[in-house]
Amino acid sequence: MNTRALGSGWVRPSVIPGFGMTLGFTLAYLGLVVLIPLSAVVFRAAGLGWQDFLALATDGRTLAAVRLSFTTALMAAALNAVFGLLVAWVLVRYSFPGKRVLDAMVDLPFALPTAVAGIALTSLYAGNGWIGQFLEPLGIKVAYAPLGIVVALTFIGLPFVVRTVQPVLQDLDREVEEASATLGARRGRTFRTVILPVLGPALLTGFALAFARGVGEYGSVIFIAGNIPHVSEIAPLLIVIRLEEFNYAGATAVAVLMLAISFVILLLINLIQAWSRGRMERG
């Protein structure tokens, strides 16, 4: 048992033996895998010069691609927050035939190659596809349009919300809901005032994960997007195009711009999560 002397007394033993070694390994691993690659991108952008970087980052095609990537990722994450909560609720609160199959299907986007998902979605939502042939006569164009990007990002982001909310919902004590009903609260009010505040931090976490995955998604999107500049071209595809053109400065500028915007948005989400948790603890 590890103990440390402090003055004339002894402090209690460390909860995790070898904490210093594990912390050092963790920091070294994160530095090698995360910090060094990201720092290399930032340093490469710093070498461009401020004026050159601004010229590349504010190019019309670049701004259109970045705007499309973040807008569609936010829309898909918002859809997943709503329907992911619904799916998690059904899986936790109801018993029905095929429940285990449905539960396993939620993880399918994790295991399915993204290119395969993109091809499958394109074949479904194209003008001659099983679903697209009914939508396009109504004026709803999904494949080869920004709406198709939202569909693809919703598909790959749903498991993040479901798997984040599901364990919290399973641990939620039903006696609290029964007490709320006993006091005369209707189901809608019970959900808003009792259930949703508890699920809020987990739901925000799932939203953030789905959003982060959507911003950087490439394989499932390029097949269904159409990849038309200023219309349906996403930022990750533009980075690949710049690299194929040997325009490393342009690719670096787009990457740093996406990195900065993603960091700010995720920081805001984390601050909201911390605020919601603090509010729950005070309540």
N, C-alpha and C positions, 0 to 999 in steps of 0.2 A: 504494500500500500504506500503510495507516494504522499509525502507530507513536506511542507516547506516551513522553515523556521522564520518567525517574524518577531524580532525583539526577544523577549524572555518567554514568549508563549509559542504555541503551535496553531497553525490554521488548519482547517479541516482538509482532508485529502482531495485531490483533484477528481472531479466527476469522470473525466475522460483521461485515462492514462496516456502519456505521450502526446498531449495536446500541442506542445510546441512543435514537435516533429510533423504532426499531421497538418497543422496550420501552415508550416513552411512548404510542405508538399503541395497543399492546395493553392497557395499563392504562386508557387513556381509553375504549376500546371496551368492555372488560369492565365499567367503571364505568357507562357509559350503558345497556348491555344487561342487566346482571345486578344490580349493586350498588344503583343508584338505585331500580329498581322494588321490590327486596326491602326496601330501607331505607324506602321510602314506606309499605309495609305495616306494618313494625315501628313507625314513627312514628305511624301512624294508630291502631294498637293501644295505644301508650303514651298517647295522648290519651283513651282510655276510662277510665283510672284502674284501679288494681290490683284493687279489689273488683269493679267491673263486668266487667273482663276475666275474672276467675276465675269469676264467675257465668255468663258466656256460654260459656267454654271447658269448664266442667265440667257443662254441661247434659247430661242423660241421652241425648238424641238426638244431640248432638254427639259425646259419647264413644263411643257405639255406632257411629256412622259412621266416626270416625277409627280405632277398633279394627278394624273390618271392612276398611278400606282397607289398613292396614299388615299385618294378618294374611294377607289374600289375596295381597298383593304379595309377602310373604316366602315363602308357600307356592309361588306361581308361579315365583319366582326360584329356589327350591330345586329344583323340578322341571326347570326349564330348565338348571340347572347340571349335572344328571345326564344328561338326554337331549340337551342341546346338546353336551356332551362326546362322547356316543355318535355323534351326527350328524357332528360334526367329524372324529372318528376314522374313520368310514366313508368320508367324502369324501376324506380324505388318504391312507389306507392301502390302499384297495381301488379296483380298476378294474372297471367293469361297464357294460353298456349303459344309456344314459339318465343317466349320472352328471352330465353338464353341465346337463341339465334339472333334476335334483334340486338341484344346486348353485345354480341360478338361482332355484328355488322358495323357497329359504331366505330370500331377500331380499324375498319377496312382501309380508310384513307391513309392510316399510318403505314400499313404494309404494302399497299398498292403503289407501284412505280408511278411517279407523277406524269410521265409521258403517256402511260397507258390510260390514266384518268383523263388526260386532255383529249386523247383520241376518242375515248368512249363518250365523253360529253359532247364533243363536236359531232359525232355520228348521230347522237340523239337530238341535238338542237339545230342542226343544219336545216336548210330549207326543205330537203327531202328526207329528213330524219323522222323518227317515230313521234317525237314531240314537236319539232320545229315545223313540220308540215301543217300542223293545226294553229301554230302561233303566228307564223308569217302572214297568212291571209288576214289576220286581225291587226296587222301592222306592228307586231311585236317581233323584232329581229334580235335573236340571242347570239347565235354563232356569228363570228367575224364582226363583232360589235362590242362596245364597252360592257353591255349587259352580260355578255358571255364571260367576261373576266370576273364579274361579281359572282356568277354561278360557279365558276371553277374555284374561286377562293372560298366560297361558302362550303363547298364540298370538302376541301382539304382542311378547313378550320373548325368544322363541327366537333370533332373528337376532343379538341382542347377544352371547349366549354363543358361538354358533357362529363368528361373525366375529372374536371376540377370541381364541378358543383356536386356530382353524385355522392362522393364520400361525406361531404358536409350535410347533405340532405339525409343520408342514412343515419347520421349521428344526431339529427335533430329530434329532440324529445317531443313526442306527440302529446304528452300531458299538458304542455304549454298551450297547444292549439285547443285542446279540450277545455282548458281553463278559460281561454278567450271566448269559446263558444258558450260556456256556462254563464259568462258575464254578459251575454247578449250580443256579442259581435258577430256580424255575418261573415261568410267565407271570404268575401273580397276584402273586407277590412282586416280580418285575421291574417290574410296573406300579405297585405301591405304593411301592417304594423308589427307582426310577430315573425313571420317567415322570411320575408324579403330582407329585413335588416341583418338577419343572421347569414343569409346567403350572399349578401352584397359583396363582401371582400372576395369570396371565391368566384363570384360571377365576374367581378372586375378583373381578377387574375386570368380567368379563361378568356375574357375579351382581349386583354393585353397579349396573351399568347397567340390567339387567332390573328390579331392584327399584325403582330411581328412576323408570323409565318406568311401572311398574305403579302406584306410589303416586299419580301425577298423571293416570293414564289416565281418560278420560271417555267418548269417543265409542263405543268398542266395548263398554263395560260397561253403559251405561244401557239398552240394548235387551234384554240377556239377564239383567240382575240382577233385574228386577221392581220395584226401587226402593221397597221396603216399609220404612218407618221402623222402626228397631231390629232389622231382620231383614236386608235386602239393600240398604240405602241407603248409598252410598259418600260419603266426605267431599267430593270435588269436586262431586258433584251437590248436596249440602247447601249448599255455597257458592253455587251458581247459584240455588238456591231462595231463600236469604236475600237475594240481590241482587234477585231478582224481587219479593220482598216489601218492597223498599227498606229492608231491615234491614242496613245497611252495617256496623254495629258487630258484629252476629253473624257476618257473612261474614268480617270482618277477624279476629275471634277464632279462627274455625276455620282460616283460612289461616295465622296465626302459630303456632298449635298444631301444624299439620302441618309447617310450616317448621322448628320447633325439633326435633321428633322426627326428621325426615328428616336434619337436620344431625348430630345425635348418632349416628344409626345409620351414616351414611356416613363420619363421622369414625372410628368404631370399625372399619369395614371397611378404611379407608385405613391405620389403625395396624396392623391384622393383615397387610395387604399389605406394609407396610414391614418388619415383623418377619420375615415369610416370606422376603422378598428378602435381608435381612441374614443370615438363617440359611443361605440357599443360598450366599451369597458366602463366609461363614466356612467352610462345608462344602467 
